[in-house]
């Protein structure tokens, strides 16, 4: 494997740091810095030819070296942005945290081969276990790692060092302090066994974060007089190259602008920025390719909570769940059935006037409640149809007294139990009306919903009867609790 060190950094202290790394650690550095180009190489690598054609492996190694040299030039924070000292530390913290996380992911892979793990479909995201295992460990050592990151930030600010390669190198120099990978794997295996609830239906999630909440997007230009002192509504996302450092978690900026052209009118008159999103199913920069995350909703629910902790300085906002369309049920959904979904996973809370409402719908936050989409896999297969549940409010574990597993299960049971051909289009107006003035639902509606969801799980055939009964009881408890608030 070709290894790369920039000639511009020779005879500096960074060369001394690089020389202390082992060959394996240098490889980890190269992989992490080149990042998405290395892992998503099916997208664009050029053919490398000489008088004698290179072997495919040699050509790939040459491409990595070329990519590293190009990225060293490109991934450099601009001088004007560097002078924005109020936001510099928060953004640098995100960059360095993702690099450290990436080294954990790379390092833990071999150790995971030595422990017993739940089943994971080869058609689902290949780094699901390494990502989740690394994040579990990272979050449990968060105070120690934050201290290390703060020290690194002090160094790079003092040295006016704006290169992301240097940031990746500084984090690589800490690898020896981060290497209890066998211990990480054992912890992860124990947590996986505790939370695992495997099924048969591929699923994925997307998580949106914003300190401005619903005022983050371009269509709210005045932002309700709210301010995000840490990140300025993520307006510097591209200036700090966060696509390139958050790629393992599918990071991107969601401004709700469809046309990213500079001539797009909203980009002229609206405050820039948007939601910081982790699309855990995405594979590439243009976001054309995706894979389902897992068949295991218990582990996906654990992953959601860990991601929220990982990016704790940005408030959670919304959650999108998608399930591959395998089969629909026979029961035609009524308005009350959709309202049960809102009670479970929406945002029943008080507006600024103190009135109880379903806030996501009442505040016109949604571009769709339940939608049908096409997801194209990376291997050239035809796009698969998925059903996306995009009405859910994302809340931190401290803000709720429930886990996301029953919410995920309710959505899947809904898909298998009800006929979803209309994807709720015929009931949207009724849902909007209820959201502005929510009323308690009849007991018969709650019972119908729970029984239909249970029949959906039976149709899928992926969960033991005991799990179904326990989950149904939890869903019923949550529905009764929310319904009681409306009486």
N, C-alpha and C positions, 0 to 999 in steps of 0.2 A: 504493500500500500504506500503510495506517495505521501510523504509528510511535508507540511508546508510551514515555513516561518518567514514573515515579511522581511525583505532586505532593508526596508526603511527602519526597522527596529533593531538592527544589528548594532552591537557595541553599546547597548543600553541595558538597564537592569532587567528589562523584560526578556532579553536573550538569556541572561543568567537564570531567570525563572524557568524558561523553556528548557534549558539544558538539564535542569534538575528532574524534569519529567521523564518517566520511563517511556519506551516506545509505545506501550499500550496506552499510557496516559496521553501521549501526543496524538494518538489515533482518536481517543475520546474527544480531545480538543478539536481536532479537525472535523469530526462528525458534528459536533455541537455547533461550531461556528458556521459551517456551510449549511447545516440545518436542513431546511425543507428541500433544498436542491439535492442534497445527498439522498434523503429518504424517498423523495418523490421523483426519482430519476426517470420514470417512464414518461414524464411530461416533455422535457426538452433536452437532451444532451446532443451535442454536435458529434458527427463522425470525425475521428482523429486518424489521419492517414499520413504515412511517410512513403519513402520509396519502397519499403517493404511494409505491407499492411500490419498494423498492430493487432494483437489478439484482443478479443472483446474485453478481457480483464485489464489488459494494459491500457486500452482506450478509456475504460471507465476510470482507472486511476489517474490518467492524464486529465480527464475532465474534472475530477475533484480538485486537482492542483490548480487548474485554470479557474474554477469557480471560487476557490479560496482567495486567489490573487485578486480577482475581480471584486469579490465582496469586501476585501480589506480596503479597497479604494472607495466603495460605495457606502459601506456601513460606518459612517462617521458623522457624528452629530454636528450640525451647522453652528457657526460662531454666534449668530443671532439668537438661536435657541439656547445655546450654552449660557448666555447672559441672563436668561429668565430664571434667576436663582430661586424664586419662590416655588417653582414647580420642578426644579432640577432634581432634588433629592428624591421626591416621590417616584418620578419616572425612572431614575437610575435604580431605585429599589426594585421596581418591577423587572427591569432588565436582568439584574444580577440574580434575583430570585429564580427567574426562569432558567438561567444558565445552570445554577446549582441544582435545580430540579432535574434538568436534563442529564446531568452527570449521574444523579441517583438512578434515573431510568436506565441509562446504559449499564451502570455497574451492577444493578440488581438482577439483570436477565439471567446470568449463569447461575446465580444462587437460587432463583425460582425453579430451575430445573431439578434441584435437589429436594424440593418439598412437594407435598401432595396438594394439588390445586383442583378446584371444581372443574367440570367440563367447560370448555370454551370452543364454540364453533369456529372452524377455519374460515367461514364466510363472514365472521365479525371482525372488528378492529383488532389487528394483530398485536398492538401494544397495550391492550386493555389491562392485563395483569401487571406488567411493569409500571405503567403509569399510575395505577391505583396503589400499588405497593409502595412506590417511591413517595407518593403524596401522603399516604398514611404516616410514613416515617418522618417526612419533612414537617408535617403539621405538629407532630409530637415533639419535635426538637425546635420548634419555631423561635423561641426566645433566644436560644444559642445561635441559630442561623441569622436572625435579625441583627444580633450583635456583630457577627462576622461581616455581614453585608454593610452595616454602618461603617465599620472600619475601612472596608474597601472603598466606599464612597468618599470618605475623608481623603484617602490616597489620591483617587483620580481627580477630585476637585482641586486638591493642592497642586497637582501636577498638570492641571488643565488638559487632562487626557480624554479625548473625545472619541476614540476608536472602540468599536464594539469588539474587535478582535482582542484588544487588550483586556476588556472586561471578561471575555470568555477565558483568556489565559489566566487572569488573576483567580477566577473561580476554579480553573483546573489545578492551580497550585495548591488548592485546599483539599484536593481529592483524598490525600492520605488521611486527613482528619475526618473524612466522610465515609470511611470504608467498612463499617461493620455490616457488609451486605448480606452475610449469612443470617445475622440477627434480624435485619430488615425483612428478609424473606420469611423467617419463622413467625415474626409478628404478623406479617401480611397473611400467611397461610391460616393462622388462628382466626384472624378477623374475617377472612373469606369464608371459612367454615361456619362461623357464627351467623353471618348475614346472608349467605347464599340461598336463593330461592329460584332455581332454574326453571325455565319454561321452554316453549318450542317456537316462540315468535320473535324474530329479530326486532330490536328496539334501539332507539337512539335518543339523545337529549341535546338541547341547546339552552344555554344559560345566559341571560342578559343582566348586566350590572350598570348602575349609574348612581352617582351621588345627587343627581337632579331628578331622578325618577322619570315620570312621564314628560317632563320638560326637556329631556335630553335631545329630542329629534328636531330636525330642521323646521318642521311645521309648527313648532312652538317658539317663534323667534324671540320673544321677550322673556321666556323662561320663568314667568311668574315671579320675577324679582328674586329668584333663588340663585345661589352661588355655590360653586364647587372649588374651594380654595386649594385643594390638593392637586387636582388634575385639570381644572379649567374645562370641564365637560369633555375630557379626552381630546381636546382640539390639537394636541401635539402628538397624537398617536403615531402618525406617519413620520413625523420628524424624529422620533426616537426609535423608529423601525420595529415597532412592537409586533407587526406581522412576522418578522424574521425571528423573534425570540420566543413568541408564544405559540409557535406552530404545532408543538406536540399536543396542545389542548385545543387546536383549531381556533386560535384567537383571531379576531378581526374586529373592525370598527363598523357598527351598523348605524348609519345615519338615516336610514329609511329613504335615502335618495336612490331611485332606481338608475338614473343616468348619472354616472360619476364624472361626466364631462365638465370641464371648467366653464362651459357655456350654459350649464344647467342653471336656471333662474334661482332656485332655492339656495345654491351655493353662493350667490351674489349677495342676497339680502338677509340670509339667516345666519345666526351665530354658528360657526362650524363645530364639529364634534359629533357626539352620539353615544350609543350604548357600547360598552366594552363587552364583547360577546365571546364566549367559549362554545364553539360549535363542535362538540365532541365526536361528530361523525364525519367531519370534513377532512379531505386528504391533500388539498392543493391550494395554491394561491388563488387562481380564478374561481375556486370553489365549484368546479364542475363535477368533481368526483366525490363520492362518499361511501362509507361502509357503515352498516349497523354497528352499534357499540357492543351489544351483548344480548344473549337470550335470558340473562339472569337479572330480573328486576330487583332482587334484594341487593345485589352488588351495585347496580346502577343507582339505587337510592342511597347507598353508602357513598358512592362516588360524588353524587350531588352535594351531600353535606361536606365532604372533604374539599371540594372545589370552592365552596363558599368560604371555608376557613382559609384556604390558600390565598385568596384575593380579598381579605377581610377589610381592607381600607376603602373598597368600593362597594356600595350597598347593593345587595341583590334586588333585582326588579321583576324579572319574568322568567318563566320556564316553558319551553316547548318540548313536548314528548311526541315521538313518531313511532308508529308500528307498521311493519310491512303488511300490506293487504294480503291476507291468506284466505279468509272467508268472512262473510258477514252473516249476522243472525237473521231471524225471521220476524222479530217483533218490530212493528213500526213505532219509532220513538215519538212520544208526546212531549209537550212543552215541559211538564214536570220532570221528565227524565233528564232533560238537559239542565234543568235547574238543580237537580241533585248533583250533577257534575260541578256546577258553580259553587254549591255549598261545600263540596269536598275540597276543591283545589283553587277556587277563585279568591277574591279578596273582599270578604264581607267585613266592612269597617265603617268608620265615621268620616264623613266629608268635612270640609272646613267650616260648614255651618252646624256641625254636630248631628247631622242626619245619618242614620244607618243605611248604607247602600252597598251594592256590589261594585266596588270602585273601578275595576278594570273596564267594565262595560259602561258604567255611568260617566266615567271621565273620557270616554271615546279613545281608549288606549289601543284598541285592537284593530288589526287589519283583517282579521279572520278569527273565528272561534274554533272551528274544526275545518281543516282543509285537506284536499287530496293533492298530493304532489308526486313527481317522478324523481327518483334518486338514481344516478348513474354510478355504477361501481367502477373500480379502477382497472379491472381486468378485461374490459371491453365487452362485458355482457350488456344486454339490453337493459334500459332503465327499468327499475322496479317501482311499482306504485306503493306509496306509503300514505297513511292517514296521520296527519299532524294535529295534535291537540295544543293549541296556542293560547288558550284562555287562562293559563295557570299563573298565579302569583308566586314568585320565588321569595322565600323567607329564610332567614338564618335559623338554625336550630334553636337559638335562644328566643325567637319570636313566635314559636309554635309549640304546641304540646303533642305533636304527632310527627311520624316519619313520612317520607314520601312513598314508601312501599305500597301502602293501601291505595294511595292516589294513583300510582302507576298501574296497579292491578285493576282498579275500577275502570280506568280508561281502556285497558286491554279487554276486560270483560264486556264493556260497553260495545266495543268494536265487534266482538264475536257473538254478542247476544242480541244486538239490535241491527236492523237493516239500515245501513249507512249510505245508501245510494245518493241521498240528497245532501249529505254532510251538513245537516242542520240548517240549510238555507231557508227552509220553509218556516223555521221557528225563531229566526234571529230577531225579528221585531218584537215578538213576545218576550224574549230574553232581555232585550233592551228596556222594555217597559218595566219588567219586574226589577231589573237592576236599579232603576231610579227610585222605586218604592217597593222593596222586597217584602213579601208576605210569607208567613209560615206555610209549609206544604202539608197536605193531608197525610195522615199516617199510612193510608193505602198507597200513596205515591212512593213513599220511602220504601215500603215493603216490596212493591213491584220492582223498583230499581234494583234493590239488593238481590232479589230472586233472579232477575234477568241477567245481571252481571254474573251470578253463580252459574247460570246455564251457559253463559259465554265461556267461562273457564272450562266447563265440561266439554263444550264443543272443541276447544283448543286441545284438551287432553294432555296438558303439560304439567299439571300440579297435583300432588297427592291430596286426597280428600281432607286430611287434617289441616293442611295449609289453606285450602279453600274455606273451610269452616271458620278457622281462626281469623282469616282476612275479612270474611263477610261480617263477622261479629265486630271487628274493628271499624269497618266502613259504616256499619249501622250505628255504632257509638258516635262516630264523628258527625254523621248526619243528624242524629238526635240532638247532639250538643249545639250544632249550628242552628237547627230548626227552633230550638228552645230560645235562642237569642232573638228570634223574630216574633215570638208570641207575646 
